[in-house]
Amino acid sequence: MHYGFGVHEDKKKGYIDFKEMRLRMLRGENMTNPKIRKKILQQEKEEK
């Protein structure tokens, strides 16, 4: 599937917990969804 999940000790801005990640995956809110992919890529461009 080419997905990864890392554990972080401290909460950081823009990070989600495991339950939220699981819910988003079940909803199809990931990079395979064209609308979500576009939104994520736009956010990355704005951060640069």
Secondary structure, DSSP 8 states (H G I E B T S, - for coil): --------SS--TT---HHHHHHHHHHT-STTSHHHHHHHHHHHHHH-
